Amino acid sequence: MPITPTSKIWMSGQLVDWDDARIHVLNPTLHYGWGVFEGIRSYATADGPAVFRLTDHIARLYRSAKIYLMDVPFTQEQIVAATKETVAVNQLETCYIRPLIYLGHGEMGLNPLPSPIEVSIAVWPWGSYLGEDAEQNGCRATISTWRRNDNNIIPPAAKASGQYLNSSLAKVAAIKAGYDEAILLSPNGHIADGSGENVFIVSGRTVITPPLTDGPLGGITRASIMQIAADAGYEVREQHIVRTDLYLADEAFFTGTAAEIVPIAEVDDRPVGIGKPGPVTRQLLETFHAATRGEVDRYKDWVEHVHG
Ligand SMILES: Cc1ncc(COP(=O)(O)O)c(C=O)c1O
């Protein structure tokens, strides 16, 4: 999806012009992928722009940094404040936010520890990641032949730059085969997650998603939907899912910050349920969107206002 330039990008404490937010070609993160990042969204609310679960996203960013021994020279509170400042200065309400912790330039080699740690925060307007049609009518997914990284190869608990080679290999194969999205299996053959989304299935009044031990990212949208579903009276379970569970589910959907909630209409050319977004998916999706707009009292804490 093309990026629409905005005005300023926050780079290690300074707001710089969009066109000046550059790194050197010998930057080690560019070569070896040793960096961690977040994907966050800000939404328009009655009280101005609000970033959805910003504090939780920044906490995950710092957990990722810890796994990769990146000692961030800013506190989490400073990065929360810098994120709000970047949204405000660009005069955006609804936008995507990309904080990145990366290695500074000056060292080269496979030991990242001598490199300085830099942080950038960019924001831009970004529409629906899998497209309007997928959101309305459901997407077509396929189980990838690429497996999710094993915890002892590249830990899926972090959201690290180089880790996304795995997701991109699966995504490219899915697109070339004519599907919208890939679903990756864990090394032991359980469903893990989509290339950039968590996966849920619905069976009767039970809403099921794979446990984190099967290698999905601990998605913040996943946690939100689990809470919304439990509050709506569904039984929510974290349990192993195999590919036929997806084929035979009543409903299935993806969750993620970029994709938001996207119904899955087909998996490997088999319609899921009736092959259209089902009523449980619709109900959860509507509550989620209302929550992001600050319209659900119960979830007001998830909505972190940019101004005041
Ligand atoms: C591999 C993967 N799974 C799941 C998710 C969904 O996580 P979240 O809801 O926090 O955006 C993402 C997005 O960050 C992802 O990259």
The ligand as an SDF file (V2000), in Angstrom:
LIG
                    3D

 16 16  0  0  0  0  0  0  0  0999 V2000
    2.5580  -11.7450   12.7210 C   0  0  0  0  0  0  0  0  0  0  0  0
    1.5150  -10.8980   13.3470 C   0  0  0  0  0  0  0  0  0  0  0  0
    0.4960  -11.4940   14.0140 N   0  0  0  0  0  0  0  0  0  0  0  0
   -0.4670  -10.7550   14.5920 C   0  0  0  0  0  0  0  0  0  0  0  0
   -0.4750   -9.3710   14.5310 C   0  0  0  0  0  0  0  0  0  0  0  0
   -1.5770   -8.5880   15.1740 C   0  0  0  0  0  0  0  0  0  0  0  0
   -1.1080   -7.8620   16.2990 O   0  0  0  0  0  0  0  0  0  0  0  0
   -1.7980   -6.5130   16.7510 P   0  0  0  0  0  0  0  0  0  0  0  0
   -3.2250   -6.7940   16.9460 O   0  0  0  0  0  0  0  0  0  0  0  0
   -1.1100   -6.1490   18.0250 O   0  0  0  0  0  0  0  0  0  0  0  0
   -1.5590   -5.5170   15.6730 O   0  0  0  0  0  0  0  0  0  0  0  0
    0.5550   -8.7220   13.8500 C   0  0  0  0  0  0  0  0  0  0  0  0
    0.5960   -7.2580   13.7660 C   0  0  0  0  0  0  0  0  0  0  0  0
    1.3710   -6.6240   14.4270 O   0  0  0  0  0  0  0  0  0  0  0  0
    1.5710   -9.5030   13.2520 C   0  0  0  0  0  0  0  0  0  0  0  0
    2.5690   -8.9140   12.5830 O   0  0  0  0  0  0  0  0  0  0  0  0
  1  2  1  0
  2  3  1  0
  2 15  2  0
  3  4  2  0
  4  5  1  0
  5  6  1  0
  5 12  2  0
  6  7  1  0
  7  8  1  0
  8  9  2  0
  8 10  1  0
  8 11  1  0
 12 13  1  0
 12 15  1  0
 13 14  2  0
 15 16  1  0
M  END
$$$$
